[in-house]
């Protein structure tokens, strides 16, 4: 597909998927128009880059939809100074968008081949302020052993969870933001702003999404 055709495809995506769902911030529209989503996909599915639904990735994973990515970016309203933690890298496209708007991004991915794919994509597209770590972030012991750091200004969970794990929330700075898809099957994209012991929560949209992998099951004693 030539550059002119790609521009038209991206513009159609903006008009038919984003604006109608109240993604209207000019800087976000410009970012998505300038960011080549297709370059973060395996060759055989690049033609699906700007479709409305999810795009399949290796390991039976899915790329978030353009609308979901845009809603996340719009809700966070990044200023360029933030340290971001992302859980679930996928192909690295949302990682790149976050990196273009923040100071640094650390992204956790459970699948080794997706770590390699995302890292390759980030390097190929000139993103030098993001790193992808091979770790199951849903396992507290494994995440702690990875030494990814703490005091993140923003945490993004890129797959569905029933609740935000305590060990993930503990990595947030004193005044920070968490955005996550909460629920089962039909989930709600929620934006949480934390300030000390106060949490302000806002539901953004309902959607369908695959569950987060690697969640440790808590054993229950039956008497």
C-alpha positions in Angstrom: 0.0 0.0 0.0 1.5 3.4 -1.0 1.8 6.3 1.4 -1.2 8.2 0.0 -3.4 5.1 0.4 -2.1 4.6 3.9 -2.9 8.2 4.8 -6.5 7.8 3.5 -6.9 4.6 5.5 -5.7 6.2 8.7 -7.9 9.2 8.1 -10.9 6.9 7.6 -10.0 5.2 10.8 -10.0 8.5 12.7 -13.3 9.6 11.2 -15.2 6.4 11.5 -13.8 4.9 14.7 -12.4 7.7 16.9 -14.3 11.0 16.4 -17.7 9.3 16.7 -16.6 8.0 20.2 -15.4 11.4 21.4 -11.7 11.0 20.8 -11.3 14.6 19.6 -8.0 15.9 21.1 -6.1 17.3 18.1 -2.7 16.2 19.4 -3.9 12.6 19.7 -5.4 12.6 16.2 -2.1 13.9 14.9 -0.1 11.3 16.8 -2.2 8.5 15.4 -2.1 9.9 11.9 1.7 10.0 12.1 2.3 6.6 13.8 2.5 3.7 11.3 0.4 1.1 13.1 0.9 -1.4 10.2 4.7 -1.5 10.9 4.0 -3.1 14.3 2.2 -6.1 12.8 3.4 -9.3 11.3 3.5 -9.1 7.5 0.5 -11.4 6.9 -1.9 -9.3 9.0 -0.7 -5.8 8.1 -3.7 -5.2 5.9 -5.9 -5.4 9.0 -4.0 -2.6 10.8 -6.7 0.0 10.7 -9.8 -2.2 10.9 -12.3 -1.6 13.7 -11.8 -5.0 15.5 -8.8 -6.6 17.1 -5.9 -7.9 15.1 -4.5 -11.4 15.9 -1.0 -11.6 17.2 1.3 -14.7 17.9 0.5 -16.8 21.0 -3.2 -16.3 20.5 -3.0 -12.7 21.6 -4.8 -9.7 20.1 -3.7 -6.1 19.4 -5.9 -3.6 21.1 -8.3 -1.8 18.7 -7.4 1.7 17.5 -10.3 3.1 19.6 -9.1 1.3 22.8 -5.5 2.7 22.2 -6.8 6.2 21.6 -9.1 6.1 24.6 -6.2 5.1 26.8 -3.9 7.9 25.5 -6.6 10.5 25.8 -7.5 9.5 29.4 -3.9 9.6 30.6 -3.2 13.1 29.1 0.6 12.6 29.4 2.8 15.6 29.8 6.1 14.2 28.7 7.8 13.7 32.1 6.1 10.5 33.2 7.7 7.1 34.0 5.2 4.5 32.6 4.8 0.8 33.3 2.8 -1.2 30.8 1.6 -4.7 31.4 1.2 -6.7 28.2 3.4 -5.4 25.4 1.9 -7.3 22.4 3.5 -6.0 19.2 4.7 -2.8 20.9 2.4 -0.3 19.2 0.8 1.1 22.3 4.2 1.0 24.0 5.5 3.3 21.2 2.6 5.7 21.5 3.2 5.9 25.3 6.9 6.4 24.7 6.2 9.3 22.3 4.2 11.1 25.0 6.1 10.2 28.2 9.7 10.2 29.4 10.2 6.5 29.6 8.2 3.3 29.3 9.0 -0.1 30.8 6.7 -2.8 29.3 6.3 -6.3 30.7 5.5 -9.2 28.3 4.9 -12.9 29.3 5.6 -14.4 25.8 9.3 -14.5 24.7 8.5 -14.3 21.0 6.4 -11.2 21.5 9.2 -9.6 23.5 11.4 -10.1 20.5 8.8 -8.8 18.1 8.0 -5.7 20.1 11.7 -4.9 20.7 12.4 -5.2 17.0 9.4 -3.0 16.1 10.4 -0.3 18.6 14.0 -0.2 17.3 12.9 -0.2 13.7 10.6 2.8 14.3 13.2 4.8 16.3 11.7 4.4 19.8 14.6 4.6 22.1 13.0 5.4 25.5 11.1 2.2 25.9 12.3 -1.3 27.0 10.5 -4.6 26.9 11.0 -7.0 29.8 10.3 -10.8 29.6 8.3 -11.4 32.8 5.0 -12.6 34.1 3.9 -9.3 35.8 0.9 -11.0 37.3 3.2 -13.2 39.5 4.4 -11.0 42.4 7.5 -12.9 43.1 8.6 -13.1 39.5 7.9 -9.3 39.0 9.9 -8.4 42.1 12.8 -10.6 41.0 12.9 -8.8 37.6 14.0 -5.5 39.3 11.9 -3.3 37.0 11.7 -0.6 39.5 8.9 1.3 41.2 7.3 4.7 41.7 5.8 4.7 38.2 3.7 7.8 37.4 1.4 5.7 35.1 0.5 2.0 34.9 -1.3 0.6 31.9 -2.8 -2.9 32.0 -3.4 -4.0 28.4 -5.7 -7.0 29.0 -8.7 -7.7 31.2 -8.4 -8.3 35.0 -11.1 -8.8 37.5 -9.4 -6.3 39.8 -6.1 -4.4 39.8 -3.6 -6.6 41.7 -2.2 -5.1 44.9 1.4 -5.8 44.0 0.9 -3.9 40.7 -0.8 -0.9 42.4 2.1 -0.8 44.9 4.5 0.2 42.1 2.6 3.4 41.6 4.1 6.7 42.7 2.3 8.7 45.4 0.3 10.7 42.9 -0.2 8.5 39.9 -2.6 7.0 37.3 -3.7 3.4 36.5 -5.7 2.5 33.5 -7.1 -1.0 33.2 -9.8 -3.1 31.6 -11.8 -4.4 34.6 -14.3 -7.3 34.5 -14.9 -10.6 32.7 -16.1 -11.0 29.1 -17.7 -7.5 28.9 -15.2 -5.3 30.6 -15.0 -1.6 31.5 -11.9 0.5 30.6 -11.4 2.3 33.9 -9.1 5.3 34.7 -7.9 5.5 38.3 -6.2 8.6 39.8 -4.4 7.9 43.1 -3.5 10.6 45.5 -2.4 9.1 48.9 -5.3 7.1 50.2 -7.8 8.8 47.8 -8.7 7.1 44.5 -10.8 8.8 41.9 -12.3 6.3 39.4 -13.8 7.0 36.0 -15.3 4.5 33.6 -14.5 5.3 30.0 -16.1 2.6 27.9 -17.3 -1.0 27.8 -15.8 -3.5 25.5 -14.7 -7.1 25.0 -11.2 -8.2 25.7 -9.0 -11.2 26.3 -8.2 -11.9 30.0 -4.7 -11.1 31.3 -2.5 -14.2 31.2 -0.3 -15.4 34.1 -2.6 -14.5 36.9 -1.7 -16.6 40.0 -4.7 -18.6 41.3 -5.1 -18.2 45.1 -5.6 -21.5 46.8 -8.7 -21.7 49.0 -9.1 -24.1 51.9 -12.4 -26.0 52.1 -13.4 -27.1 55.5 
